[in-house]
Amino acid sequence: MANSTQLRAQYAERSWDYELPDHLELALEDDYVQNSHLYSEETFKCIHMLCALHPEITSARLLESVRSWAESS
């Protein structure tokens, strides 16, 4: 199992192409460390699209969406 530093590096690599506000980036990175199994390539694409469509989204709502997508796949 990967340690926290390795998971943060994985997150940075997987999210490199997506520009997000800092408060969302930090929340997602922290959540990725705890729940990396929820984050597929499709999840990252959905995150980017949701943030583009709803730029005022809160980190709590974004994390709820990640869980919802994971449950439905």
N, C-alpha and C positions, 0 to 999 in steps of 0.2 A: 504494500500500500504506500502511496506517495505521501510525503510529509507536507506540511503547510507551505514551505518555500517552493517545493516542486509544483504543488497545485497552483500557487500564485503565478509561477512561471508559465504553466500550461494555460491558465486563464489569459495571461497577457498575449501569448502566442495565438490563441483561438479568437481573441477579440480584437486583434491588431487592426483589422480593416474597418472597425466600427468606431465612430466618434460619438461619445456620450458625455453628458454633463458629469462633472466630478462626483456629485452626490449619488448618482445612479451607478457610476463606475465602481465606486467604493462598496456600495451595497451588493452589487453583483459579484465582485471579486470575493468579498467575505462569504457570501452565500455559496459561491463555487467551491471554496475551500471546504465548507461543511457538507455540500450536497452536489459534488461534481457529477454524479450519476444522472442528474436532472438536465444537464446541459449538452445537448447534441448540436451538431452543425445547424440543423433546422431551428433549434431554439435560439441560437445566436442571430439567425436571419429574422426570426419573428421579433426578437428584442429590438433589433435595428428598425424594423418596419413599424412596430408599435410606437417607438420613440419619435419616429418621423411623423407619424399621423397624430400623435398626442404629445407634443413637446413639454407639456406641463405635468406629465405623469409623475406620481410620487414613487419613491423607491418601494414602499410597501405594496402599492398596486402592481408594480412591475414584477416583484417577487411572487405575488399571488398568481399572476399570469404564467410565470415560469412553471409553477406547480400545476396549474391547470393544464398546460400543454403537456407536461410529463405524464399526468394521469390519463390523458386522452390518447397517448401514443402507445 
